[in-house]
Amino acid sequence: MLPAAKKRIYLPIFLVAALLLVIVGIWFWSSRNASAKINSMAVLPLRSLTNDGNSKALGLGLTDTLIIKIGGLKQVIVRPISAVTPFADAPQNSLEIGKKLNVDAVLEGTIQQSEGRVRINVRLLRVENGEQIWASNFDEDSTKFFDLQDRLTEQTARALKLKLGAGENEQITKRFTNNTEALDAYQKGRYFWNRRTADDLKTAINYFQQAIQKDPNYALAYSGLADAYSLLSDYSGALPEESYPKAKEAAMKALALDDNLAEAHTSLAYVKMYYDRDWQGAESEFRRAITLNPNYASAHQWYAEYLTAMGRFDEALAETRRAKEINPLSPIINAGEVWTLYFARRYDEAIQRGREIAELNPNFAEIQEYLKRCYDQKEMYPEAITARQLRRKLVGLDATENQILKTAATAANPADYWQKRLEQEFVESSGESPQAFNMAEIYARLGEKDNAFEWLEKATQNRHYEVIYLRVAPNLDPLRSDSRFAAALRRVRLEPD
């Protein structure tokens, strides 16, 4: 064969081989580039290099602002401040914390205030291999702290290779307050709000009010105040008609100051759901909040509660999963999955998940309440009484197991168990009126419908938070065939008139 003929034969082979090499090279490069992309991150609290409490507070406030602003760009998942605050004084290194938080990257750094200046050093690290993606330092006059904050946010966004158009730049330079004392008070308020006890919520209210006094135009502080008042009746026994109107007023003020604030729309949605019973309005506000900031975990968490109350369990579980992606270590967010599974009658799954959460969070009282409810449905009475008493102990109530409870734990049938539970409710109320919704459920389980509806009416008038779950509450199943139950649903707008 002539050389020219050989060339004609092999040339197409060479061209195909070369093309394949190019395709493989492009695939390999794009795969490495995709794997290198940062999809999630944690901004760790800046460590103070001095014993000055002001530096620590300023660093925590700056951390929170970075989280809100970078997360608000909607291009990367950023763990919320409640997820990173527990690591403020943790001995673990940043990469270990990043692995616990299940993120691609962590931003760590230090802050120091001295001689009228603020000095900050930061590093962006890839959690997988410890690679330093970016590092920088800032040295600014204390009076120009918020200018420093803007520069740090912008440089962090660029290090993450985020798209920064006109809208994104506006988000980065947006200032929620120009008052460092207001920022500090707000951050402390959120810290105590996340602790979810009666005393802590009252402390949170005090700090949010301080923030508002320092800066009357601080929309985030009004939103925090709304959230604290919203939870007050659930955790402290405050009358809903006293706390919820204050919550709504604060939420409306926040929105008047900044209608694009996801936190404020979430605050208003919570009030519309649990107090106003404005179901359409609540869902609209939740959706608006999530559109504005898909990284706001509380919006997904509370929207899941709304969807659960509406009986839309699959959607509720999807929202809970989204909240867990944002804040995977939050006990209350993880417990939301158990809450929904309980109402969906998926008790075995709920118990398994609840036990896992309880093991990881032995001092978390709420999960014991959820487990008790599931044990009740499975007629696991010893476990139900144990969970009940453990919850009471964790919240500081008398947890002595008297003869009534011992008898309940060994009950041979549901009627005996619920009868003892009824007796115990009156013992523990100590002359005060027992919790109305709980009494309605117990009487329903005993088949005493007249008493059940009487207490259900009281719960409705008192606007007890559990009334929104009327449509799906398992303990009320014995009442559903009664015409009075349909009337009860109409009174809380869960059925059309």
C-alpha positions in Angstrom: 0.0 0.0 0.0 1.3 3.5 -0.8 2.2 5.8 2.1 -0.4 8.3 1.0 -3.1 5.6 1.1 -2.0 4.6 4.6 -2.3 8.2 5.7 -5.8 8.4 4.4 -6.7 5.3 6.4 -5.1 6.3 9.7 -6.0 10.0 9.6 -9.7 9.6 10.6 -8.5 7.3 13.4 -6.1 9.9 14.7 -8.8 12.6 14.4 -11.3 10.5 16.4 -8.7 9.7 19.0 -7.8 13.3 19.4 -11.4 14.3 19.7 -12.0 11.7 22.4 -8.9 13.0 24.3 -10.4 16.5 24.1 -13.8 15.3 25.3 -12.2 13.4 28.2 -10.1 16.4 29.1 -13.1 18.7 29.1 -15.1 16.2 31.2 -12.2 15.8 33.7 -11.7 19.5 34.0 -15.4 20.3 34.4 -15.8 17.5 37.0 -12.9 18.8 39.0 -14.3 22.3 38.7 -17.8 21.1 39.8 -16.4 19.3 42.8 -14.4 22.3 43.7 -17.5 24.5 43.8 -18.6 25.5 47.3 -22.3 24.8 47.8 -22.4 25.2 51.6 -20.4 27.0 54.2 -20.3 28.0 57.8 -19.1 31.4 59.1 -17.6 30.6 62.5 -17.7 33.2 65.3 -14.6 35.5 65.1 -12.3 34.8 68.0 -11.4 37.8 70.1 -7.6 38.1 70.7 -8.2 40.0 73.9 -10.3 39.5 77.0 -12.4 42.4 76.0 -16.1 41.4 76.0 -16.9 44.1 73.5 -14.6 42.5 70.9 -16.3 39.2 71.3 -19.8 40.7 71.0 -18.7 42.7 68.0 -17.2 39.6 66.4 -20.4 37.7 66.9 -22.5 40.5 65.5 -20.2 40.6 62.4 -20.5 36.9 62.0 -24.3 37.1 62.1 -24.3 39.9 59.5 -22.0 37.9 57.2 -24.3 34.9 57.5 -27.4 37.0 56.7 -25.8 38.8 53.7 -24.0 35.9 52.1 -27.0 33.6 52.6 -29.3 36.3 51.2 -27.5 36.1 47.9 -29.3 32.7 47.4 -26.2 31.1 45.8 -24.7 29.1 48.6 -26.2 27.5 51.8 -24.9 29.2 54.9 -25.4 27.7 58.3 -27.5 30.1 60.6 -26.0 31.9 63.6 -27.7 29.4 65.9 -25.8 26.6 64.4 -22.3 28.2 64.8 -22.7 30.0 68.1 -22.2 26.8 70.2 -18.7 26.6 68.7 -17.7 30.1 69.7 -15.4 28.8 72.4 -15.1 25.2 71.2 -11.7 23.5 71.4 -12.1 21.7 68.0 -10.3 23.1 65.0 -12.4 24.7 62.2 -12.2 21.7 59.9 -13.6 19.4 62.5 -16.5 21.9 63.1 -17.0 22.1 59.4 -17.4 18.3 59.2 -19.9 18.4 62.1 -21.9 21.0 60.3 -21.6 19.1 57.0 -20.4 22.0 54.9 -17.9 22.4 52.0 -16.1 25.4 53.5 -15.6 27.3 56.7 -14.7 31.0 57.2 -12.6 31.4 60.4 -10.9 34.4 61.8 -10.0 36.7 64.7 -11.0 40.2 65.8 -9.2 42.7 68.0 -10.2 46.2 69.2 -7.4 48.5 70.4 -6.5 52.1 70.3 -9.7 53.1 68.5 -9.1 50.5 65.7 -10.7 47.2 64.6 -8.4 44.5 63.2 -9.7 41.4 61.6 -8.0 38.4 60.0 -10.0 35.8 58.1 -9.4 32.6 56.2 -11.7 30.6 53.9 -10.8 26.9 54.2 -12.1 23.9 52.2 -13.3 21.3 54.8 -12.4 18.3 52.7 -8.7 18.8 52.6 -7.9 22.0 54.6 -7.0 23.9 51.5 -6.8 27.7 52.1 -9.1 29.2 49.4 -8.6 32.8 50.4 -7.3 34.9 53.3 -7.3 38.6 54.1 -6.9 41.1 56.9 -8.7 44.3 57.6 -7.6 47.3 59.8 -10.1 50.1 60.2 -10.9 53.0 62.5 -13.6 51.9 64.9 -15.9 54.6 63.7 -15.9 53.0 60.2 -16.7 49.5 61.4 -19.7 49.1 59.1 -17.5 50.1 56.1 -15.2 47.3 57.1 -18.2 45.0 57.4 -19.2 45.8 53.8 -15.7 45.2 52.4 -15.4 41.9 54.3 -18.8 40.7 52.9 -17.9 41.7 49.3 -14.5 40.0 49.4 -15.9 36.8 51.0 -18.6 36.7 48.2 -15.9 37.1 45.5 -13.7 34.4 47.2 -16.7 32.1 46.9 -17.0 33.0 43.2 -20.6 34.2 43.6 -22.3 36.2 40.9 -22.4 39.8 41.9 -24.7 41.9 39.8 -26.5 45.2 40.8 -29.0 43.4 43.0 -26.3 41.3 44.7 -24.2 44.3 45.4 -27.2 46.0 46.9 -27.7 43.0 49.2 -24.0 43.1 50.3 -24.0 46.8 51.1 -27.4 46.7 52.8 -27.1 47.8 56.5 -29.6 46.6 59.0 -28.2 49.0 61.5 -25.4 51.5 61.9 -25.3 51.2 65.6 -22.9 48.6 67.1 -24.7 48.6 70.5 -28.0 47.8 68.8 -26.3 45.1 66.8 -24.8 43.6 70.0 -28.2 43.7 71.8 -30.0 42.1 68.8 -27.4 39.3 68.7 -27.9 38.6 72.5 -31.6 38.6 72.0 -31.4 35.9 69.3 -29.1 33.9 71.5 -31.6 33.8 74.3 -34.5 33.3 71.9 -32.9 30.1 70.6 -32.7 28.7 74.1 -36.5 28.4 74.2 -37.3 28.6 77.9 -39.7 31.0 79.6 -37.0 33.0 81.3 -34.8 33.1 78.2 -37.6 34.4 76.1 -38.2 37.2 78.6 -34.5 38.0 78.5 -34.6 38.0 74.7 -37.5 40.4 74.7 -35.5 42.8 76.9 -32.5 42.6 74.6 -34.6 43.2 71.5 -36.2 46.2 73.1 -32.7 47.5 74.0 -31.7 47.2 70.3 -34.8 49.1 69.2 -34.1 51.8 71.8 -30.6 52.2 70.3 -31.9 52.2 66.8 -35.7 52.7 66.3 -35.3 51.8 62.6 -33.7 48.4 63.2 -36.1 46.1 61.4 -34.4 42.9 62.4 -34.8 43.8 66.1 -38.6 44.2 65.6 -38.7 40.8 63.9 -36.8 39.3 66.8 -39.2 40.9 69.2 -42.1 39.5 67.3 -40.7 36.0 67.4 -40.0 36.2 71.2 -43.6 37.3 71.9 -45.0 34.6 69.6 -43.3 31.8 71.5 -44.0 33.3 75.0 -47.4 31.8 75.4 -46.2 28.3 74.4 -43.3 28.3 76.8 -44.3 30.5 79.7 -48.1 30.2 80.0 -48.6 33.8 79.0 -52.1 34.5 77.7 -52.1 34.3 73.9 -54.4 37.4 73.7 -51.6 39.4 75.5 -48.5 38.1 73.7 -49.6 37.5 70.1 -51.0 41.0 69.4 -47.6 42.4 70.6 -45.9 39.9 68.2 -48.1 41.1 65.3 -47.5 44.7 66.0 -43.7 44.2 66.1 -43.8 42.1 62.9 -45.8 44.8 61.1 -43.4 47.5 62.2 -40.5 45.4 60.9 -42.2 45.1 57.5 -43.0 48.8 57.4 -39.2 49.4 57.8 -38.2 46.7 55.3 -40.7 44.8 53.3 -38.0 42.6 51.8 -37.0 41.1 55.2 -37.6 37.3 55.2 -37.4 37.2 59.0 -40.3 39.7 59.3 -42.5 37.9 56.8 -41.8 34.7 58.8 -42.7 36.4 62.1 -46.0 37.6 60.6 -46.8 34.2 59.1 -46.4 32.6 62.5 -48.9 35.0 64.1 -51.4 34.5 61.2 -51.1 30.7 61.7 -51.2 30.3 65.4 -53.3 33.2 66.5 -55.3 34.8 63.6 -56.0 31.4 62.0 -55.6 33.1 58.7 -54.5 30.0 56.8 -54.2 31.6 53.3 -52.4 34.6 54.7 -50.0 32.5 56.7 -49.0 30.4 53.7 -48.6 33.5 51.6 -46.2 35.0 54.1 -44.2 31.8 54.5 -43.8 31.5 50.7 -42.8 35.1 50.5 -40.2 34.7 53.2 -38.7 31.6 51.5 -38.6 33.4 48.2 -36.7 36.3 49.8 -34.2 34.1 51.7 -34.3 30.3 51.0 -31.5 30.0 53.6 -33.7 31.1 56.5 -34.2 27.9 58.4 -37.0 29.1 60.7 -39.2 29.9 57.6 -38.9 26.3 56.5 -39.4 24.9 60.0 -42.5 26.9 60.7 -43.9 26.4 57.2 -43.6 22.7 57.9 -45.7 23.1 61.0 -48.4 24.9 58.9 -48.3 22.1 56.3 -48.6 19.5 59.1 -51.7 21.2 60.5 -53.2 21.2 57.0 -52.6 17.5 56.6 -50.0 18.0 53.8 -47.5 15.7 55.4 -45.2 15.0 52.5 -44.8 18.7 51.8 -44.2 19.2 55.5 -41.4 16.6 55.7 -39.8 18.2 52.6 -39.7 21.6 54.3 -38.3 20.0 57.4 -35.6 18.3 55.4 -34.8 21.7 53.8 -34.5 23.3 57.3 -32.2 20.5 58.4 -30.0 21.0 55.4 -29.5 24.6 56.5 -29.2 23.9 60.2 -28.4 20.1 60.7 -27.5 20.3 64.4 -30.6 22.2 65.6 -32.6 19.9 68.1 -35.9 21.8 67.5 -35.6 21.6 63.7 -34.7 17.9 63.8 -37.7 17.3 66.2 -40.0 18.9 63.6 -39.7 15.6 61.6 -40.9 13.6 64.6 -43.8 16.1 65.1 -45.0 15.6 61.5 -44.6 11.9 61.6 -46.7 11.7 64.7 -49.6 13.5 63.1 -49.2 11.4 60.0 -49.7 8.3 62.2 -46.2 7.0 61.3 -45.4 6.2 64.9 -42.7 3.7 64.5 -40.6 6.0 62.3 -41.3 8.9 64.7 -40.1 6.8 67.7 -37.0 5.7 66.0 -36.1 9.3 64.9 -37.1 10.7 68.3 -34.9 8.3 70.2 -31.9 9.3 67.9 -32.5 13.0 68.7 -32.9 12.3 72.4 -29.6 10.4 72.5 -27.8 13.3 70.8 -29.6 15.9 72.9 -30.2 14.4 76.4 -31.3 17.8 77.9 -33.8 18.6 75.1 -37.2 18.4 76.8 -39.4 18.9 73.7 -38.4 15.6 72.1 -39.6 13.7 75.2 -43.0 15.2 74.8 -43.1 14.1 71.1 -42.0 10.6 72.1 -44.6 10.4 74.9 -47.3 11.1 72.3 -46.1 8.4 70.0 -45.8 5.9 72.9 -49.4 6.7 73.8 -50.6 5.7 70.4 -48.6 2.5 70.4 -50.0 1.7 73.9 -46.4 1.6 75.2 -47.4 3.0 78.6 -44.2 2.5 80.7 -42.3 4.3 78.0 -44.9 7.0 77.8 -44.8 7.7 81.6 -41.0 7.7 81.6 -40.8 10.2 78.7 -43.5 12.4 80.4 -41.6 12.5 83.7 -38.3 13.2 82.0 -39.7 16.1 80.2 -41.1 17.6 83.4 -37.7 17.1 85.1 -35.9 18.8 82.2 -38.2 21.9 82.3 -37.9 22.2 86.1 -41.3 20.8 87.1 -42.1 18.2 89.8 -41.2 14.8 88.3 -42.0 12.6 91.3 -43.7 9.4 90.1 -46.7 9.0 92.4 -49.0 6.0 92.7 -51.3 7.3 90.0 -48.5 7.3 87.4 -47.2 4.0 88.5 -50.7 2.5 88.0 -50.9 4.2 84.6 -47.5 2.7 83.5 -48.8 -0.8 84.3 -52.3 -0.3 82.9 -53.8 -3.4 81.2 -55.9 -1.5 78.7 -56.2 2.1 77.2 -59.3 3.0 79.3 -57.4 2.4 82.6 -54.3 4.3 81.3 -56.2 7.4 80.2 -58.3 7.4 83.4 -55.1 7.6 85.4 -53.8 10.3 83.1 -56.9 12.3 83.8 -56.5 12.0 87.5 -52.9 13.1 87.3 -53.9 16.2 85.3 -56.1 17.4 88.1 -53.4 16.6 90.7 -50.8 18.6 88.9 -53.1 21.6 88.1 -53.1 22.3 91.9 -56.5 24.1 91.9 -55.9 25.9 88.6 -57.6 25.0 85.4 -55.8 22.2 83.6 -54.5 22.7 80.0 -57.7 22.7 78.0 -56.6 21.0 74.8 -54.9 18.2 76.7 -58.1 17.6 78.7 -60.1 17.4 75.5 -57.8 14.8 74.1 -57.9 12.7 77.3 -61.7 12.8 77.5 -61.9 11.9 73.8 -59.8 8.8 74.4 -62.1 7.9 77.3 -65.1 8.2 75.1 -66.6 11.0 77.2 -67.6 13.1 74.2 -69.5 15.8 76.0 -66.6 16.6 78.3 -64.2 16.4 75.4 -66.2 19.0 73.4 -66.5 21.2 76.5 -62.8 21.4 76.9 -62.2 21.7 73.2 -64.4 24.8 73.2 -62.3 26.2 76.1 -59.1 25.5 74.1 -60.5 27.3 71.1 -61.6 30.3 73.0 -58.1 30.5 74.7 -56.5 30.2 71.3 -54.2 27.4 72.5 -51.6 26.7 69.9 -52.5 23.1 69.4 -56.0 24.0 68.2 -54.5 24.5 64.7 -53.8 20.7 64.6 -57.5 20.0 65.2 -57.9 18.4 61.7 -55.1 15.9 62.2 -54.7 15.3 66.0 -54.8 11.4 66.5 -56.3 11.6 70.0 -59.3 13.4 68.7 -60.2 10.6 66.2 -63.1 9.3 68.4 -64.8 12.7 68.0 -64.7 13.0 64.2 -68.0 11.3 63.4 -69.8 13.7 65.8 -71.4 16.7 64.1 -70.0 18.9 66.8 -66.5 18.2 65.5 -67.3 19.7 62.1 -68.6 22.7 63.9 -65.4 23.0 65.9 -63.4 22.9 62.6 -65.5 25.7 61.2 -64.9 27.8 64.3 -61.2 27.8 63.7 -61.7 28.2 59.9 -60.4 24.7 59.1 -63.6 23.9 57.3 -65.8 26.2 55.1 -69.0 27.5 56.6 
